[in-house]
Amino acid sequence: DSFIQAAWTRRSRGELDKRPNRKSWKQRTNMYMRPFLFNVFFSKKFVHAKVMHRSISKVISVATTNVDDSYE
């Protein structure tokens, strides 16, 4: 049973104990394969959007709409 478990996970139980929070290959390379992140924030009065570069955490562009009219 333990052999099947180790073969299924491709890691031994000792290795799992050493690195419990190790990220997968996709999680580690996703930042470089998809470098841009698009954040949009909606509220009742405005919309805020920004484009960020993930690996260097630099904001590329920002767009905001402010609305003073209330829809009540």
Gaussian input, Z-matrix of N, CA and C with variables (Angstrom, degrees):
# hf/3-21g

backbone

0 1
 N
 C     1     B1
 C     2     B2     1     A1
 N     3     B3     2     A2     1     D1
 C     4     B4     3     A3     2     D2
 C     5     B5     4     A4     3     D3
 N     6     B6     5     A5     4     D4
 C     7     B7     6     A6     5     D5
 C     8     B8     7     A7     6     D6
 N     9     B9     8     A8     7     D7
 C    10    B10     9     A9     8     D8
 C    11    B11    10    A10     9     D9
 N    12    B12    11    A11    10    D10
 C    13    B13    12    A12    11    D11
 C    14    B14    13    A13    12    D12
 N    15    B15    14    A14    13    D13
 C    16    B16    15    A15    14    D14
 C    17    B17    16    A16    15    D15
 N    18    B18    17    A17    16    D16
 C    19    B19    18    A18    17    D17
 C    20    B20    19    A19    18    D18
 N    21    B21    20    A20    19    D19
 C    22    B22    21    A21    20    D20
 C    23    B23    22    A22    21    D21
 N    24    B24    23    A23    22    D22
 C    25    B25    24    A24    23    D23
 C    26    B26    25    A25    24    D24
 N    27    B27    26    A26    25    D25
 C    28    B28    27    A27    26    D26
 C    29    B29    28    A28    27    D27
 N    30    B30    29    A29    28    D28
 C    31    B31    30    A30    29    D29
 C    32    B32    31    A31    30    D30
 N    33    B33    32    A32    31    D31
 C    34    B34    33    A33    32    D32
 C    35    B35    34    A34    33    D33
 N    36    B36    35    A35    34    D34
 C    37    B37    36    A36    35    D35
 C    38    B38    37    A37    36    D36
 N    39    B39    38    A38    37    D37
 C    40    B40    39    A39    38    D38
 C    41    B41    40    A40    39    D39
 N    42    B42    41    A41    40    D40
 C    43    B43    42    A42    41    D41
 C    44    B44    43    A43    42    D42
 N    45    B45    44    A44    43    D43
 C    46    B46    45    A45    44    D44
 C    47    B47    46    A46    45    D45
 N    48    B48    47    A47    46    D46
 C    49    B49    48    A48    47    D47
 C    50    B50    49    A49    48    D48
 N    51    B51    50    A50    49    D49
 C    52    B52    51    A51    50    D50
 C    53    B53    52    A52    51    D51
 N    54    B54    53    A53    52    D52
 C    55    B55    54    A54    53    D53
 C    56    B56    55    A55    54    D54
 N    57    B57    56    A56    55    D55
 C    58    B58    57    A57    56    D56
 C    59    B59    58    A58    57    D57
 N    60    B60    59    A59    58    D58
 C    61    B61    60    A60    59    D59
 C    62    B62    61    A61    60    D60
 N    63    B63    62    A62    61    D61
 C    64    B64    63    A63    62    D62
 C    65    B65    64    A64    63    D63
 N    66    B66    65    A65    64    D64
 C    67    B67    66    A66    65    D65
 C    68    B68    67    A67    66    D66
 N    69    B69    68    A68    67    D67
 C    70    B70    69    A69    68    D68
 C    71    B71    70    A70    69    D69
 N    72    B72    71    A71    70    D70
 C    73    B73    72    A72    71    D71
 C    74    B74    73    A73    72    D72
 N    75    B75    74    A74    73    D73
 C    76    B76    75    A75    74    D74
 C    77    B77    76    A76    75    D75
 N    78    B78    77    A77    76    D76
 C    79    B79    78    A78    77    D77
 C    80    B80    79    A79    78    D78
 N    81    B81    80    A80    79    D79
 C    82    B82    81    A81    80    D80
 C    83    B83    82    A82    81    D81
 N    84    B84    83    A83    82    D82
 C    85    B85    84    A84    83    D83
 C    86    B86    85    A85    84    D84
 N    87    B87    86    A86    85    D85
 C    88    B88    87    A87    86    D86
 C    89    B89    88    A88    87    D87
 N    90    B90    89    A89    88    D88
 C    91    B91    90    A90    89    D89
 C    92    B92    91    A91    90    D90
 N    93    B93    92    A92    91    D91
 C    94    B94    93    A93    92    D92
 C    95    B95    94    A94    93    D93
 N    96    B96    95    A95    94    D94
 C    97    B97    96    A96    95    D95
 C    98    B98    97    A97    96    D96
 N    99    B99    98    A98    97    D97
 C   100   B100    99    A99    98    D98
 C   101   B101   100   A100    99    D99
 N   102   B102   101   A101   100   D100
 C   103   B103   102   A102   101   D101
 C   104   B104   103   A103   102   D102
 N   105   B105   104   A104   103   D103
 C   106   B106   105   A105   104   D104
 C   107   B107   106   A106   105   D105
 N   108   B108   107   A107   106   D106
 C   109   B109   108   A108   107   D107
 C   110   B110   109   A109   108   D108
 N   111   B111   110   A110   109   D109
 C   112   B112   111   A111   110   D110
 C   113   B113   112   A112   111   D111
 N   114   B114   113   A113   112   D112
 C   115   B115   114   A114   113   D113
 C   116   B116   115   A115   114   D114
 N   117   B117   116   A116   115   D115
 C   118   B118   117   A117   116   D116
 C   119   B119   118   A118   117   D117
 N   120   B120   119   A119   118   D118
 C   121   B121   120   A120   119   D119
 C   122   B122   121   A121   120   D120
 N   123   B123   122   A122   121   D121
 C   124   B124   123   A123   122   D122
 C   125   B125   124   A124   123   D123
 N   126   B126   125   A125   124   D124
 C   127   B127   126   A126   125   D125
 C   128   B128   127   A127   126   D126
 N   129   B129   128   A128   127   D127
 C   130   B130   129   A129   128   D128
 C   131   B131   130   A130   129   D129
 N   132   B132   131   A131   130   D130
 C   133   B133   132   A132   131   D131
 C   134   B134   133   A133   132   D132
 N   135   B135   134   A134   133   D133
 C   136   B136   135   A135   134   D134
 C   137   B137   136   A136   135   D135
 N   138   B138   137   A137   136   D136
 C   139   B139   138   A138   137   D137
 C   140   B140   139   A139   138   D138
 N   141   B141   140   A140   139   D139
 C   142   B142   141   A141   140   D140
 C   143   B143   142   A142   141   D141
 N   144   B144   143   A143   142   D142
 C   145   B145   144   A144   143   D143
 C   146   B146   145   A145   144   D144
 N   147   B147   146   A146   145   D145
 C   148   B148   147   A147   146   D146
 C   149   B149   148   A148   147   D147
 N   150   B150   149   A149   148   D148
 C   151   B151   150   A150   149   D149
 C   152   B152   151   A151   150   D150
 N   153   B153   152   A152   151   D151
 C   154   B154   153   A153   152   D152
 C   155   B155   154   A154   153   D153
 N   156   B156   155   A155   154   D154
 C   157   B157   156   A156   155   D155
 C   158   B158   157   A157   156   D156
 N   159   B159   158   A158   157   D157
 C   160   B160   159   A159   158   D158
 C   161   B161   160   A160   159   D159
 N   162   B162   161   A161   160   D160
 C   163   B163   162   A162   161   D161
 C   164   B164   163   A163   162   D162
 N   165   B165   164   A164   163   D163
 C   166   B166   165   A165   164   D164
 C   167   B167   166   A166   165   D165
 N   168   B168   167   A167   166   D166
 C   169   B169   168   A168   167   D167
 C   170   B170   169   A169   168   D168
 N   171   B171   170   A170   169   D169
 C   172   B172   171   A171   170   D170
 C   173   B173   172   A172   171   D171
 N   174   B174   173   A173   172   D172
 C   175   B175   174   A174   173   D173
 C   176   B176   175   A175   174   D174
 N   177   B177   176   A176   175   D175
 C   178   B178   177   A177   176   D176
 C   179   B179   178   A178   177   D177
 N   180   B180   179   A179   178   D178
 C   181   B181   180   A180   179   D179
 C   182   B182   181   A181   180   D180
 N   183   B183   182   A182   181   D181
 C   184   B184   183   A183   182   D182
 C   185   B185   184   A184   183   D183
 N   186   B186   185   A185   184   D184
 C   187   B187   186   A186   185   D185
 C   188   B188   187   A187   186   D186
 N   189   B189   188   A188   187   D187
 C   190   B190   189   A189   188   D188
 C   191   B191   190   A190   189   D189
 N   192   B192   191   A191   190   D190
 C   193   B193   192   A192   191   D191
 C   194   B194   193   A193   192   D192
 N   195   B195   194   A194   193   D193
 C   196   B196   195   A195   194   D194
 C   197   B197   196   A196   195   D195
 N   198   B198   197   A197   196   D196
 C   199   B199   198   A198   197   D197
 C   200   B200   199   A199   198   D198
 N   201   B201   200   A200   199   D199
 C   202   B202   201   A201   200   D200
 C   203   B203   202   A202   201   D201
 N   204   B204   203   A203   202   D202
 C   205   B205   204   A204   203   D203
 C   206   B206   205   A205   204   D204
 N   207   B207   206   A206   205   D205
 C   208   B208   207   A207   206   D206
 C   209   B209   208   A208   207   D207
 N   210   B210   209   A209   208   D208
 C   211   B211   210   A210   209   D209
 C   212   B212   211   A211   210   D210
 N   213   B213   212   A212   211   D211
 C   214   B214   213   A213   212   D212
 C   215   B215   214   A214   213   D213

   B1=1.4523
   B2=1.5259
   B3=1.3335
   B4=1.4651
   B5=1.5271
   B6=1.3488
   B7=1.4573
   B8=1.5233
   B9=1.3164
   B10=1.4676
   B11=1.5251
   B12=1.3226
   B13=1.4628
   B14=1.5310
   B15=1.3334
   B16=1.4590
   B17=1.5230
   B18=1.3343
   B19=1.4562
   B20=1.5252
   B21=1.3183
   B22=1.4708
   B23=1.5199
   B24=1.3209
   B25=1.4602
   B26=1.5250
   B27=1.3279
   B28=1.4564
   B29=1.5250
   B30=1.3106
   B31=1.4549
   B32=1.5164
   B33=1.3031
   B34=1.4587
   B35=1.5229
   B36=1.3082
   B37=1.4703
   B38=1.5268
   B39=1.3148
   B40=1.4635
   B41=1.5152
   B42=1.3221
   B43=1.4690
   B44=1.5225
   B45=1.3234
   B46=1.4630
   B47=1.5248
   B48=1.3237
   B49=1.4598
   B50=1.5260
   B51=1.3354
   B52=1.4632
   B53=1.5269
   B54=1.3210
   B55=1.4599
   B56=1.5274
   B57=1.3105
   B58=1.4679
   B59=1.5273
   B60=1.3340
   B61=1.4645
   B62=1.5224
   B63=1.3118
   B64=1.4567
   B65=1.5199
   B66=1.3203
   B67=1.4587
   B68=1.5202
   B69=1.3144
   B70=1.4558
   B71=1.5322
   B72=1.3236
   B73=1.4628
   B74=1.5212
   B75=1.3231
   B76=1.4627
   B77=1.5257
   B78=1.3196
   B79=1.4651
   B80=1.5233
   B81=1.3236
   B82=1.4644
   B83=1.5189
   B84=1.3340
   B85=1.4643
   B86=1.5195
   B87=1.3294
   B88=1.4596
   B89=1.5245
   B90=1.3235
   B91=1.4536
   B92=1.5312
   B93=1.3245
   B94=1.4543
   B95=1.5263
   B96=1.3254
   B97=1.4603
   B98=1.5267
   B99=1.3179
   B100=1.4704
   B101=1.5229
   B102=1.3250
   B103=1.4619
   B104=1.5242
   B105=1.3278
   B106=1.4582
   B107=1.5220
   B108=1.3161
   B109=1.4534
   B110=1.5223
   B111=1.3270
   B112=1.4620
   B113=1.5180
   B114=1.3268
   B115=1.4636
   B116=1.5157
   B117=1.3221
   B118=1.4636
   B119=1.5194
   B120=1.3331
   B121=1.4549
   B122=1.5181
   B123=1.3343
   B124=1.4613
   B125=1.5228
   B126=1.3181
   B127=1.4570
   B128=1.5280
   B129=1.3196
   B130=1.4647
   B131=1.5198
   B132=1.3257
   B133=1.4626
   B134=1.5208
   B135=1.3174
   B136=1.4598
   B137=1.5256
   B138=1.3347
   B139=1.4648
   B140=1.5244
   B141=1.3173
   B142=1.4649
   B143=1.5258
   B144=1.3243
   B145=1.4667
   B146=1.5239
   B147=1.3342
   B148=1.4600
   B149=1.5219
   B150=1.3225
   B151=1.4573
   B152=1.5241
   B153=1.3495
   B154=1.4677
   B155=1.5172
   B156=1.3213
   B157=1.4577
   B158=1.5219
   B159=1.3222
   B160=1.4620
   B161=1.5203
   B162=1.3135
   B163=1.4645
   B164=1.5200
   B165=1.3378
   B166=1.4658
   B167=1.5214
   B168=1.3312
   B169=1.4699
   B170=1.5226
   B171=1.3165
   B172=1.4597
   B173=1.5242
   B174=1.3330
   B175=1.4613
   B176=1.5217
   B177=1.3315
   B178=1.4615
   B179=1.5210
   B180=1.3337
   B181=1.4650
   B182=1.5210
   B183=1.3445
   B184=1.4611
   B185=1.5162
   B186=1.3287
   B187=1.4695
   B188=1.5213
   B189=1.3399
   B190=1.4565
   B191=1.5140
   B192=1.3299
   B193=1.4650
   B194=1.5151
   B195=1.3107
   B196=1.4633
   B197=1.5168
   B198=1.3168
   B199=1.4589
   B200=1.5176
   B201=1.3431
   B202=1.4555
   B203=1.5211
   B204=1.3139
   B205=1.4652
   B206=1.5232
   B207=1.3161
   B208=1.4626
   B209=1.5188
   B210=1.3114
   B211=1.4647
   B212=1.5168
   B213=1.3086
   B214=1.4634
   B215=1.4804
   A1=110.67
   A2=117.35
   A3=119.41
   A4=111.16
   A5=117.17
   A6=119.78
   A7=110.60
   A8=116.84
   A9=120.74
   A10=110.26
   A11=116.52
   A12=120.64
   A13=110.46
   A14=117.01
   A15=120.94
   A16=110.81
   A17=117.41
   A18=120.20
   A19=110.88
   A20=116.65
   A21=119.98
   A22=110.91
   A23=117.93
   A24=121.14
   A25=112.31
   A26=116.83
   A27=123.71
   A28=112.17
   A29=116.84
   A30=122.08
   A31=108.21
   A32=116.05
   A33=118.86
   A34=109.25
   A35=115.89
   A36=119.34
   A37=111.23
   A38=117.71
   A39=120.54
   A40=112.14
   A41=116.58
   A42=119.93
   A43=110.92
   A44=117.15
   A45=119.80
   A46=111.20
   A47=117.02
   A48=120.15
   A49=111.69
   A50=117.18
   A51=120.35
   A52=111.51
   A53=118.05
   A54=122.09
   A55=110.36
   A56=118.42
   A57=119.08
   A58=113.70
   A59=117.93
   A60=120.86
   A61=113.15
   A62=118.15
   A63=120.35
   A64=110.41
   A65=115.87
   A66=120.96
   A67=110.30
   A68=116.04
   A69=120.75
   A70=109.50
   A71=115.83
   A72=120.91
   A73=110.51
   A74=117.19
   A75=120.68
   A76=111.29
   A77=117.27
   A78=120.24
   A79=111.62
   A80=117.07
   A81=119.88
   A82=112.46
   A83=118.31
   A84=120.78
   A85=113.37
   A86=117.82
   A87=121.14
   A88=111.57
   A89=118.00
   A90=121.98
   A91=111.19
   A92=117.99
   A93=121.66
   A94=112.02
   A95=117.48
   A96=120.20
   A97=111.43
   A98=116.12
   A99=121.61
   A100=107.35
   A101=117.32
   A102=119.33
   A103=115.42
   A104=118.72
   A105=119.24
   A106=112.01
   A107=115.10
   A108=122.90
   A109=107.81
   A110=117.25
   A111=122.50
   A112=108.49
   A113=116.79
   A114=122.50
   A115=109.40
   A116=116.72
   A117=121.89
   A118=107.97
   A119=115.56
   A120=121.82
   A121=108.70
   A122=116.82
   A123=122.72
   A124=109.15
   A125=116.18
   A126=120.62
   A127=107.30
   A128=116.66
   A129=119.76
   A130=111.95
   A131=117.62
   A132=120.46
   A133=114.65
   A134=118.92
   A135=118.17
   A136=111.30
   A137=114.39
   A138=123.32
   A139=106.81
   A140=116.27
   A141=121.48
   A142=107.75
   A143=116.88
   A144=121.16
   A145=109.49
   A146=115.89
   A147=119.23
   A148=110.22
   A149=114.78
   A150=122.67
   A151=106.90
   A152=115.58
   A153=120.86
   A154=110.58
   A155=115.68
   A156=121.21
   A157=107.12
   A158=117.60
   A159=121.74
   A160=113.81
   A161=117.41
   A162=119.03
   A163=112.72
   A164=118.24
   A165=119.90
   A166=112.04
   A167=118.35
   A168=124.54
   A169=112.23
   A170=116.19
   A171=120.97
   A172=109.05
   A173=116.25
   A174=121.19
   A175=107.96
   A176=116.64
   A177=121.54
   A178=110.47
   A179=117.35
   A180=119.98
   A181=110.14
   A182=114.44
   A183=122.06
   A184=108.07
   A185=116.22
   A186=121.84
   A187=108.49
   A188=115.90
   A189=121.32
   A190=109.58
   A191=115.94
   A192=120.74
   A193=107.52
   A194=116.09
   A195=121.32
   A196=108.76
   A197=117.01
   A198=122.17
   A199=107.75
   A200=116.48
   A201=120.68
   A202=112.11
   A203=117.50
   A204=120.75
   A205=109.64
   A206=115.52
   A207=118.98
   A208=108.57
   A209=115.70
   A210=121.20
   A211=111.55
   A212=118.65
   A213=121.27
   A214=113.08
   D1=-42.55
   D2=-179.91
   D3=-69.39
   D4=-31.57
   D5=177.57
   D6=-65.77
   D7=-41.72
   D8=178.80
   D9=-64.86
   D10=-39.58
   D11=178.58
   D12=-62.70
   D13=-44.56
   D14=-178.76
   D15=-68.00
   D16=-38.84
   D17=178.85
   D18=-69.29
   D19=-34.25
   D20=-178.34
   D21=-69.17
   D22=-41.85
   D23=-178.50
   D24=-87.29
   D25=-11.66
   D26=-177.01
   D27=61.75
   D28=20.25
   D29=175.92
   D30=-138.65
   D31=145.74
   D32=175.82
   D33=-78.44
   D34=163.97
   D35=-179.89
   D36=-64.45
   D37=-34.01
   D38=178.33
   D39=-65.34
   D40=-37.94
   D41=178.57
   D42=-69.11
   D43=-35.22
   D44=177.34
   D45=-65.20
   D46=-35.57
   D47=178.57
   D48=-69.38
   D49=-33.11
   D50=-178.47
   D51=-71.67
   D52=-40.83
   D53=-175.60
   D54=-125.85
   D55=77.34
   D56=-177.17
   D57=-73.46
   D58=-25.82
   D59=-174.90
   D60=-109.29
   D61=24.49
   D62=-179.03
   D63=-70.29
   D64=133.19
   D65=-179.52
   D66=-80.07
   D67=155.45
   D68=178.49
   D69=-75.63
   D70=170.47
   D71=179.30
   D72=-60.51
   D73=-41.61
   D74=-179.53
   D75=-64.95
   D76=-41.21
   D77=178.74
   D78=-65.73
   D79=-35.10
   D80=-179.09
   D81=-76.06
   D82=-32.69
   D83=-176.63
   D84=-97.93
   D85=-8.14
   D86=-177.13
   D87=-61.91
   D88=-34.27
   D89=-179.13
   D90=-63.97
   D91=-32.24
   D92=-178.31
   D93=-92.32
   D94=-28.32
   D95=179.25
   D96=-79.09
   D97=-31.83
   D98=177.07
   D99=-124.65
   D100=82.78
   D101=-169.06
   D102=-75.25
   D103=-19.35
   D104=-174.48
   D105=-104.88
   D106=142.35
   D107=-178.97
   D108=-123.45
   D109=132.86
   D110=-177.71
   D111=-114.01
   D112=112.22
   D113=-179.83
   D114=-105.21
   D115=130.85
   D116=176.13
   D117=-128.85
   D118=130.80
   D119=178.85
   D120=-120.37
   D121=122.92
   D122=179.35
   D123=-108.08
   D124=134.95
   D125=170.59
   D126=-133.97
   D127=-176.93
   D128=-179.43
   D129=-70.18
   D130=-24.83
   D131=-174.25
   D132=-109.90
   D133=-22.97
   D134=-177.07
   D135=-153.18
   D136=168.46
   D137=175.25
   D138=-124.40
   D139=132.41
   D140=179.95
   D141=-124.59
   D142=125.53
   D143=-179.52
   D144=-130.66
   D145=142.97
   D146=175.60
   D147=-147.86
   D148=150.84
   D149=177.30
   D150=-112.16
   D151=125.18
   D152=-179.38
   D153=-119.62
   D154=148.64
   D155=171.18
   D156=-90.99
   D157=122.28
   D158=-170.94
   D159=-67.57
   D160=-47.58
   D161=-171.20
   D162=-70.42
   D163=-30.97
   D164=179.44
   D165=-107.25
   D166=-1.63
   D167=178.53
   D168=53.99
   D169=41.68
   D170=179.95
   D171=-107.28
   D172=135.34
   D173=178.53
   D174=-79.84
   D175=124.26
   D176=-178.36
   D177=-87.32
   D178=-49.02
   D179=178.46
   D180=-151.33
   D181=156.06
   D182=-178.59
   D183=-135.81
   D184=139.41
   D185=174.98
   D186=-136.02
   D187=134.50
   D188=-178.49
   D189=-137.91
   D190=140.80
   D191=172.54
   D192=-120.64
   D193=124.61
   D194=176.89
   D195=-105.99
   D196=130.53
   D197=-179.92
   D198=-119.49
   D199=123.79
   D200=179.12
   D201=-92.02
   D202=-15.63
   D203=-179.07
   D204=-75.88
   D205=136.96
   D206=174.76
   D207=-102.32
   D208=144.02
   D209=-175.93
   D210=-103.14
   D211=31.57
   D212=-177.09
   D213=-83.13

